[in-house]
Amino acid sequence: MTALWTSKAIAAAMGARRQGELPAEITGISIDSRTLGKSDAFFAIKGDARDGHDFVEAALKAGAGVAVVSAKQRARFSRKAPLLIVPDVLGALRKLARAARKRSEAKVIAVTGSVGKTSTKEALRLALSADGETHASVASYNNHWGVPLTLARFPESARYGVFEIGMNHAGEITPLVKMVRPHIAIVTTVAPVHLEYFGSVAKIADAKAEIFSGVVRGGFAVLNRDNDQFARLSRAAKAAGVTNIVTFGEHPKADARLVKFALHPDCSTVQADILGSEVTYKLGAPGRHLLLNSLAVLTAARLAGADLALAALALARLEPAAGRGVQKRLAMPGGAALLIDESYNANPASMRAAIALLGQLRPEGGGRRIAVLGDMLELGKKAGELHAELAKPLVEAGIDLVFCSGPAMHSLWQALPSTLKGGYAETAAALEPAVLRTVRAGDAVMVKGSLGSKMAPIVKALEQQFPRLPAEPAAHS
């Protein structure tokens, strides 16, 4: 395996004191003793719930080449243990992250936004990998430890780097983007998410605009021209010194413009004008929101110097991430049902997108479109209103039956027409039996809610009661 770092280089980057017999080369970086590869460096980060120092011995037994530990904790370990000793482990990881960025000659792209960060990051990974070695965040590693970890894993040989940057409070993006220092910064959209901490969508836009503070000189801001906060974001980019502003969307003045499209239950087909080049392509994952974000992906690929045709072709292989729209066929008495797992997260924008996608499905044999919805969290004083407003898109999408769980979802339950009401409970666990009793062959069932609303166990229960079948193409509308 190609070395990611030498022990000498990693120690120098972090200003670490060396102890024991260290491997000449480090092949990977990990903060989880369960996911270690041989000759990896294990960083003993102290989290909210656990202290990585408690797992150092297990990491070394599992094959880690070296453990990075705090000087205050060093006495816990043998004098012969291969250690890199630092004042603060997370601080050392950040130093290593900056060193990785400094040595890289790759084109770097950073992605933020209220909705679509992870799917856009994954689409960029696919699109850019078609042109050259691409390094990207694992899962949703977009916070104060996820971003430096992803940077520290940045191979010097990579031609492209893609980093997801998230936040739920003002001031969180700035230190992260100043480590990443992107050539291209994408803001997918700004929507009423984390309103509890911000109070207004405009303030959310200001927090997302922090991403421009790290863009390198001569870099680009790629913005959603259709979003209500476009003008505010554009002003913020210019104020941060980013003069190259490139837009995407359906707006006639967008630089990357949607020309024609067809939405299907399992994919989309797109014709677009990407910075003056006509491109026709298939998007492997369904949803109008993904379709629009694919314009940003191809725009960034073009700006980064990648082959646009290869990038567009690669998007046919895009798949939904776990808990973000994965479709599963379940064996039922008398046939099959379709389960759409959207249990990872939810906010008003992503909820509307998921409802629209459910509405596009054409269940077989008189099956129903069933929405099982849990609370959207962190919406503050507007939570009741934002939940109740989902009644209209549910009706417009032709959803047949709606189940709701959680105190905030009670506002939607009250706003629903009586013909759509499937069941309500205070918790997802209490709602689960009613959902299991109701689903039958032919139905299409979508389960969605914020992670804290605990909708994933309903998905698991459906899969346990009704065995999963091999996937087959969905019928297009």
C-alpha positions as CSV (number, residue, x, y, z in Angstrom):
1,M,0.0,0.0,0.0
2,T,1.2,3.5,-0.9
3,A,2.4,5.5,2.1
4,L,0.2,8.4,3.2
5,W,2.9,9.9,5.4
6,T,6.3,8.9,6.7
7,S,6.6,8.8,10.5
8,K,9.2,11.5,10.3
9,A,6.9,13.8,8.2
10,I,3.9,13.2,10.4
11,A,5.9,13.9,13.6
12,A,7.4,17.1,12.1
13,A,4.0,18.4,10.9
14,M,2.5,18.0,14.4
15,G,5.5,19.0,16.4
16,A,5.2,15.6,18.1
17,R,7.7,13.8,20.4
18,R,8.5,10.3,19.3
19,Q,8.5,7.2,21.5
20,G,9.2,3.5,20.7
21,E,9.8,1.8,17.4
22,L,7.8,3.7,14.8
23,P,7.1,2.3,11.3
24,A,8.9,4.1,8.5
25,E,5.6,4.7,6.7
26,I,2.0,5.5,7.8
27,T,-0.6,4.1,5.4
28,G,-3.7,5.6,7.0
29,I,-5.2,7.8,9.7
30,S,-8.0,6.6,12.0
31,I,-9.8,7.8,15.1
32,D,-11.8,4.6,15.5
33,S,-9.9,1.5,16.8
34,R,-12.5,-0.7,15.0
35,T,-11.6,0.6,11.5
36,L,-7.8,0.4,11.7
37,G,-5.6,-0.8,8.9
38,K,-2.2,-2.2,9.4
39,S,0.4,0.6,9.9
40,D,-2.3,3.2,10.4
41,A,-1.8,6.1,12.9
42,F,-4.5,6.0,15.6
43,F,-5.4,9.5,16.9
44,A,-6.7,9.2,20.5
45,I,-9.3,12.0,20.3
46,K,-11.4,12.8,23.3
47,G,-15.0,13.1,22.3
48,D,-18.2,14.0,24.1
49,A,-18.9,10.4,25.1
50,R,-15.6,8.6,24.9
51,D,-11.9,9.2,25.2
52,G,-9.7,7.7,22.5
53,H,-7.0,7.1,25.0
54,D,-9.1,4.3,26.4
55,F,-8.7,2.4,23.1
56,V,-5.0,3.0,22.4
57,E,-3.9,-0.5,23.5
58,A,-6.7,-2.1,21.5
59,A,-5.6,-0.1,18.5
60,L,-2.0,-1.1,18.7
61,K,-3.0,-4.8,19.2
62,A,-5.2,-4.4,16.0
63,G,-2.1,-3.5,14.0
64,A,-1.9,0.3,14.3
65,G,1.7,1.4,13.6
66,V,1.6,4.3,16.0
67,A,-0.8,6.0,18.4
68,V,-1.0,9.8,18.7
69,V,-1.6,10.6,22.4
70,S,-1.8,13.6,24.8
71,A,1.3,14.3,26.9
72,K,-1.0,14.3,30.0
73,Q,-2.0,10.7,29.2
74,R,1.4,9.3,28.2
75,A,2.0,7.6,31.5
76,R,-0.8,5.2,30.9
77,F,1.2,3.4,28.2
78,S,4.3,1.3,28.1
79,R,7.6,3.1,27.4
80,K,8.1,0.8,24.5
81,A,4.7,1.6,22.9
82,P,5.0,3.3,19.5
83,L,3.6,6.8,20.3
84,L,3.6,10.3,19.0
85,I,3.1,12.5,22.0
86,V,1.5,15.9,21.5
87,P,-0.1,18.6,23.8
88,D,-3.5,18.1,22.3
89,V,-4.6,15.3,20.0
90,L,-7.3,17.2,18.1
91,G,-5.0,20.2,17.7
92,A,-2.3,17.9,16.3
93,L,-4.8,16.5,13.8
94,R,-5.5,20.0,12.7
95,K,-1.8,20.7,12.2
96,L,-1.5,17.6,10.1
97,A,-4.5,18.7,8.1
98,R,-2.9,22.0,7.3
99,A,0.3,20.2,6.3
100,A,-1.6,17.9,4.0
101,R,-3.3,20.9,2.3
102,K,0.0,22.7,2.0
103,R,1.8,19.9,0.2
104,S,-1.1,19.2,-2.2
105,E,-1.2,20.4,-5.7
106,A,-4.8,19.1,-6.2
107,K,-7.8,21.2,-7.2
108,V,-9.9,21.5,-4.0
109,I,-13.6,21.8,-3.9
110,A,-15.6,22.6,-0.7
111,V,-19.4,22.0,-0.4
112,T,-21.9,23.4,2.1
113,G,-25.6,24.2,2.1
114,S,-28.7,23.5,4.0
115,V,-29.6,20.5,1.9
116,G,-27.7,18.2,-0.4
117,K,-24.1,18.5,0.9
118,T,-23.4,14.8,1.1
119,S,-25.1,13.8,-2.1
120,T,-23.3,16.6,-4.0
121,K,-20.0,15.6,-2.4
122,E,-20.6,12.0,-3.6
123,A,-21.5,13.1,-7.1
124,L,-18.3,15.2,-7.2
125,R,-16.3,12.2,-6.1
126,L,-17.8,10.2,-9.0
127,A,-17.5,12.9,-11.6
128,L,-13.9,13.9,-10.8
129,S,-12.7,10.3,-10.3
130,A,-13.5,9.7,-14.0
131,D,-10.7,12.2,-14.8
132,G,-8.1,11.5,-12.1
133,E,-7.4,10.4,-8.5
134,T,-9.9,12.0,-6.2
135,H,-10.0,12.2,-2.5
136,A,-13.3,13.0,-0.7
137,S,-14.9,13.0,2.7
138,V,-16.1,9.7,4.1
139,A,-19.8,9.7,5.0
140,S,-20.8,13.1,6.4
141,Y,-17.4,14.0,7.9
142,N,-18.1,17.7,7.9
143,N,-17.5,18.9,11.4
144,H,-14.7,20.1,13.7
145,W,-13.0,16.6,13.7
146,G,-14.4,15.2,10.4
147,V,-12.9,18.0,8.2
148,P,-9.3,17.8,9.6
149,L,-9.4,14.0,9.6
150,T,-10.4,14.1,5.9
151,L,-7.6,16.6,5.2
152,A,-5.0,14.5,7.1
153,R,-5.9,11.6,4.8
154,F,-5.4,13.7,1.7
155,P,-2.9,11.8,-0.5
156,E,-0.2,13.9,-2.0
157,S,-0.8,12.1,-5.3
158,A,-4.5,13.2,-5.6
159,R,-5.5,15.3,-8.5
160,Y,-8.8,16.5,-6.9
161,G,-10.0,16.9,-3.3
162,V,-13.7,17.2,-2.3
163,F,-14.6,18.4,1.2
164,E,-18.0,18.6,2.8
165,I,-18.4,21.4,5.4
166,G,-21.3,21.6,7.8
167,M,-22.5,23.7,10.7
168,N,-25.4,24.3,13.0
169,H,-24.1,27.5,14.6
170,A,-22.6,30.7,13.3
171,G,-18.8,30.7,13.2
172,E,-18.3,27.0,12.7
173,I,-17.5,27.0,9.0
174,T,-14.8,29.7,9.1
175,P,-12.0,27.7,10.9
176,L,-12.8,24.6,8.8
177,V,-12.7,26.3,5.4
178,K,-9.5,28.1,6.3
179,M,-7.9,24.6,6.7
180,V,-9.4,23.4,3.4
181,R,-8.6,26.5,1.4
182,P,-10.7,25.5,-1.6
183,H,-10.3,26.7,-5.2
184,I,-14.1,26.2,-5.6
185,A,-16.8,26.7,-3.0
186,I,-20.3,25.4,-3.6
187,V,-23.4,26.5,-1.7
188,T,-26.1,24.0,-2.7
189,T,-29.0,26.0,-1.2
190,V,-30.1,27.9,1.9
191,A,-33.3,26.7,3.6
192,P,-34.9,27.0,7.0
193,V,-32.7,24.5,8.8
194,H,-31.3,24.9,12.4
195,L,-33.7,27.9,12.8
196,E,-33.7,27.3,16.5
197,Y,-30.1,28.6,16.6
198,F,-30.4,31.3,13.9
199,G,-33.9,32.8,14.0
200,S,-34.0,33.6,10.3
201,V,-33.1,32.2,6.9
202,A,-31.0,35.3,6.2
203,K,-28.8,34.5,9.2
204,I,-28.4,30.9,8.0
205,A,-27.2,32.3,4.7
206,D,-24.7,34.5,6.5
207,A,-23.3,31.4,8.3
208,K,-23.1,29.4,5.0
209,A,-21.3,32.4,3.4
210,E,-18.4,31.8,5.8
211,I,-17.2,29.3,3.3
212,F,-16.1,32.2,1.0
213,S,-13.5,33.3,3.7
214,G,-11.3,30.3,2.8
215,V,-11.4,30.4,-1.0
216,V,-7.9,30.9,-2.5
217,R,-7.1,33.9,-4.5
218,G,-8.6,33.7,-8.0
219,G,-11.0,30.9,-6.8
220,F,-14.7,30.5,-7.6
221,A,-18.0,30.6,-5.7
222,V,-20.7,28.4,-7.3
223,L,-24.2,29.5,-6.2
224,N,-27.8,28.4,-6.7
225,R,-29.3,31.2,-8.9
226,D,-32.8,29.9,-8.0
227,N,-32.4,30.3,-4.2
228,D,-34.0,33.3,-2.4
229,Q,-30.7,34.0,-0.7
230,F,-28.7,34.2,-3.9
231,A,-28.2,38.0,-3.8
232,R,-27.1,37.9,-0.2
233,L,-24.6,35.1,-0.8
234,S,-23.3,36.8,-3.9
235,R,-22.7,40.0,-1.9
236,A,-21.0,38.0,0.8
237,A,-18.7,36.2,-1.7
238,K,-17.6,39.5,-3.2
239,A,-17.0,41.0,0.3
240,A,-14.7,38.1,1.0
241,G,-12.7,38.8,-2.1
242,V,-14.2,36.1,-4.3
243,T,-14.8,37.9,-7.6
244,N,-15.5,34.8,-9.8
245,I,-19.2,34.0,-9.1
246,V,-20.7,31.2,-11.2
247,T,-24.4,30.3,-11.0
248,F,-26.5,27.2,-11.6
249,G,-30.2,26.5,-11.7
250,E,-33.3,26.9,-13.9
251,H,-33.0,30.7,-13.9
252,P,-32.5,32.0,-17.5
253,K,-29.4,33.9,-16.4
254,A,-27.8,30.9,-14.7
255,D,-24.3,30.0,-16.1
256,A,-25.1,26.3,-15.7
257,R,-28.7,26.1,-16.8
258,L,-31.3,23.3,-16.8
259,V,-32.6,23.0,-20.4
260,K,-34.8,19.9,-20.3
261,F,-35.3,17.0,-17.8
262,A,-37.3,13.9,-17.0
263,L,-37.8,12.7,-13.5
264,H,-38.2,9.0,-12.9
265,P,-38.7,7.0,-9.7
266,D,-35.1,5.6,-9.9
267,C,-33.2,8.1,-11.9
268,S,-33.4,11.4,-13.9
269,T,-32.4,12.3,-17.4
270,V,-31.0,15.8,-17.9
271,Q,-30.1,18.2,-20.7
272,A,-28.1,21.2,-19.5
273,D,-26.0,24.1,-20.6
274,I,-22.8,24.0,-18.5
275,L,-20.9,27.2,-19.0
276,G,-21.7,27.2,-22.7
277,S,-21.4,23.5,-23.4
278,E,-24.5,21.4,-24.1
279,V,-24.5,18.2,-22.0
280,T,-27.0,15.3,-21.9
281,Y,-26.7,12.8,-19.1
282,K,-28.4,10.3,-16.8
283,L,-28.4,10.8,-13.0
284,G,-28.4,7.5,-11.3
285,A,-30.3,8.6,-8.2
286,P,-33.8,10.1,-8.3
287,G,-35.0,13.5,-7.2
288,R,-35.4,17.0,-8.5
289,H,-33.1,18.4,-5.8
290,L,-30.3,16.0,-6.9
291,L,-30.9,17.0,-10.5
292,L,-30.3,20.7,-9.7
293,N,-27.3,20.0,-7.6
294,S,-25.8,17.9,-10.5
295,L,-25.5,21.2,-12.4
296,A,-23.2,22.5,-9.6
297,V,-21.2,19.3,-9.8
298,L,-20.6,19.6,-13.5
299,T,-19.8,23.3,-13.2
300,A,-17.2,22.6,-10.5
301,A,-15.7,19.8,-12.6
302,R,-15.4,22.1,-15.6
303,L,-13.9,24.9,-13.4
304,A,-11.4,22.4,-11.9
305,G,-10.2,21.5,-15.4
306,A,-11.8,18.0,-15.5
307,D,-13.2,16.4,-18.7
308,L,-16.9,17.5,-18.7
309,A,-18.1,14.6,-20.9
310,L,-16.5,12.0,-18.6
311,A,-17.8,13.7,-15.5
312,A,-21.4,13.8,-16.9
313,L,-21.2,10.1,-17.9
314,A,-20.0,9.1,-14.4
315,L,-23.2,10.5,-12.8
316,A,-25.2,7.6,-14.1
317,R,-23.5,5.6,-11.3
318,L,-24.7,7.9,-8.5
319,E,-26.6,6.1,-5.7
320,P,-28.4,7.4,-2.7
321,A,-26.4,7.3,0.6
322,A,-27.7,5.2,3.5
323,G,-30.8,6.7,5.0
324,R,-31.1,9.2,2.3
325,G,-33.5,7.7,-0.2
326,V,-32.2,4.1,-0.6
327,Q,-35.0,2.0,-2.1
328,K,-35.6,-1.5,-0.9
329,R,-38.1,-4.1,-2.1
330,L,-39.8,-6.1,0.6
331,A,-41.4,-9.5,0.3
332,M,-45.1,-9.3,1.4
333,P,-48.0,-11.8,1.3
334,G,-49.2,-11.6,-2.3
335,G,-46.3,-9.6,-3.7
336,A,-43.8,-6.9,-2.9
337,A,-43.7,-3.4,-1.3
338,L,-41.2,-0.7,-1.9
339,L,-39.5,0.9,1.1
340,I,-37.8,4.2,0.7
341,D,-35.4,4.8,3.6
342,E,-35.1,8.6,4.3
343,S,-34.5,8.1,8.0
344,Y,-31.1,9.8,8.3
345,N,-32.3,13.4,8.5
346,A,-35.1,15.9,7.6
347,N,-35.8,19.6,7.2
348,P,-38.6,21.4,5.4
349,A,-36.7,21.4,2.1
350,S,-35.6,17.8,2.1
351,M,-39.0,16.7,3.4
352,R,-40.7,18.4,0.4
353,A,-38.2,16.8,-2.0
354,A,-38.8,13.3,-0.5
355,I,-42.6,13.8,-0.7
356,A,-42.4,14.9,-4.3
357,L,-40.3,11.8,-5.1
358,L,-42.8,9.5,-3.4
359,G,-45.5,11.2,-5.5
360,Q,-43.7,10.2,-8.7
361,L,-44.0,6.5,-7.9
362,R,-46.7,4.5,-9.6
363,P,-47.4,1.6,-7.2
364,E,-48.5,-1.7,-8.9
365,G,-51.7,-3.5,-8.3
366,G,-53.6,-0.7,-6.6
367,G,-50.8,-0.1,-4.0
368,R,-50.7,3.1,-2.0
369,R,-48.2,5.8,-1.5
370,I,-47.6,5.9,2.3
371,A,-45.5,8.6,4.1
372,V,-44.3,7.8,7.6
373,L,-43.0,11.1,9.0
374,G,-41.1,12.0,12.2
375,D,-40.3,15.4,13.7
376,M,-38.0,17.8,11.9
377,L,-35.8,19.1,14.7
378,E,-34.0,22.4,15.4
379,L,-36.7,24.6,13.8
380,G,-37.4,26.8,16.9
381,K,-40.5,28.8,17.2
382,K,-41.7,28.1,13.6
383,A,-41.6,24.3,14.1
384,G,-45.4,23.9,14.3
385,E,-46.0,26.1,11.3
386,L,-43.3,24.4,9.2
387,H,-44.7,21.0,10.0
388,A,-48.3,22.0,9.2
389,E,-47.2,23.4,5.9
390,L,-46.3,19.9,4.7
391,A,-50.0,19.1,4.3
392,K,-50.3,20.9,1.0
393,P,-47.3,19.1,-0.7
394,L,-48.6,15.8,0.6
395,V,-52.0,16.4,-1.0
396,E,-50.5,17.7,-4.2
397,A,-48.2,14.7,-4.6
398,G,-51.1,12.3,-4.3
399,I,-50.0,10.6,-1.1
400,D,-52.6,8.2,0.0
401,L,-51.8,7.7,3.7
402,V,-49.7,9.6,6.2
403,F,-48.4,8.4,9.6
404,C,-46.9,11.0,12.0
405,S,-44.8,10.7,15.1
406,G,-43.5,13.3,17.5
407,P,-44.9,16.5,19.2
408,A,-44.0,18.8,16.3
409,M,-45.6,16.4,13.7
410,H,-48.9,16.7,15.6
411,S,-49.3,20.1,13.8
412,L,-49.1,18.3,10.5
413,W,-51.5,15.6,11.8
414,Q,-54.1,18.3,12.6
415,A,-53.7,20.0,9.2
416,L,-54.1,16.8,7.2
417,P,-57.4,15.9,5.4
418,S,-59.1,13.1,7.3
419,T,-58.8,10.8,4.3
420,L,-55.0,10.9,4.5
421,K,-54.7,10.1,8.2
422,G,-53.1,6.8,8.8
423,G,-52.0,7.1,12.4
424,Y,-50.3,9.4,15.0
425,A,-48.1,8.7,18.0
426,E,-45.9,10.7,20.3
427,T,-42.9,8.6,19.5
428,A,-41.7,6.6,16.5
429,A,-41.6,3.4,18.7
430,A,-45.2,3.9,19.6
431,L,-46.1,4.4,15.9
432,E,-44.2,1.3,14.6
433,P,-46.9,-1.3,15.2
434,A,-49.5,0.6,13.3
435,V,-47.2,1.0,10.3
436,L,-46.3,-2.7,10.3
437,R,-50.0,-3.7,10.4
438,T,-50.9,-1.3,7.5
439,V,-48.3,-2.0,4.8
440,R,-49.3,-4.5,2.2
441,A,-48.2,-5.7,-1.2
442,G,-48.0,-3.0,-3.9
443,D,-47.5,-0.2,-1.4
444,A,-44.6,2.4,-1.6
445,V,-43.6,3.4,1.9
446,M,-41.3,6.4,2.6
447,V,-39.9,6.8,6.2
448,K,-38.4,10.1,7.0
449,G,-37.5,12.3,10.0
450,S,-34.6,14.0,11.7
451,L,-32.0,11.6,13.2
452,G,-33.2,12.5,16.7
453,S,-36.7,11.5,15.9
454,K,-35.6,7.9,15.7
455,M,-37.3,6.8,12.5
456,A,-34.6,4.3,11.5
457,P,-36.0,1.6,13.8
458,I,-39.2,1.6,11.8
459,V,-37.2,0.9,8.7
460,K,-35.4,-1.9,10.5
461,A,-38.7,-3.3,11.8
462,L,-40.2,-3.4,8.3
463,E,-37.1,-5.2,6.9
464,Q,-37.2,-7.7,9.8
465,Q,-40.9,-8.5,9.3
466,F,-40.8,-8.5,5.5
467,P,-37.6,-10.0,4.0
468,R,-35.7,-7.8,1.5
469,L,-35.9,-8.8,-2.2
470,P,-33.3,-8.2,-4.9
471,A,-33.7,-4.8,-6.5
472,E,-35.5,-4.4,-9.8
473,P,-36.0,-1.3,-11.9
474,A,-39.0,0.8,-10.9
475,A,-41.6,1.6,-13.5
476,H,-41.2,5.1,-14.9
477,S,-44.1,7.5,-14.9
